[in-house]
Amino acid sequence: MDDGRQLGTYVVLRGSATSEELTGALQTPCEIAIVDEFPRNATGKVLRNKLGG
């Protein structure tokens, strides 16, 4: 069922990981955005609405 949404993901790379290694590990997202860190609130939860989109 296609509801018009596109699959995308945000990633924080750790260690020596590369963006090329991600493409084989993910389920073919339309877009991969690499960020330095995830925006978090005071309790440590990721603020998904601050990631964009």
N, C-alpha and C positions, 0 to 999 in steps of 0.2 A: 504494500500500500504506500503510495507516494503522497505525502501531505504537503509537499512544497518546501520542506526544510532541508537545508544542506548540512552535512556532517563537517564539523571543524573541531580543532583542538588547540589548546594552549599547553605549552611544555616548558618546564625549567630543566635545562640540561645539567647533569651532575657528572663530575669526574671528567673522563675523556670521551664521553658520549658525543656523537655527531648527529647532525640532522639527517644525514644519509642513512644512518642505522635505524632511525625512527620509521622511515617509509616502509620497511619490511615488517615492523612490529605492530603497525596500526592497520585498522580496517579501512584503508583507502579514504582518508578524509579529503575533502575538497580543498582545505586550507590548513596549514600548520603554522602557528605563530609561536616563535620562541621568545620567551620573556626572561628577564633577569630574576624575578621573583613574583610570586602571586600576591596580590593585595589581600590583606587579612584584617579582620576586626580585632578588638581587644581580647576576645577569647580564642583567637587563632583560626577561626573559620574563614575559608576563602570567599572573598566578595566577588561572586561571579558577575554581578551587574557592572563592576568596574573594569572587567576584562575587555569590554568592547562589544560591538555587535548590535 
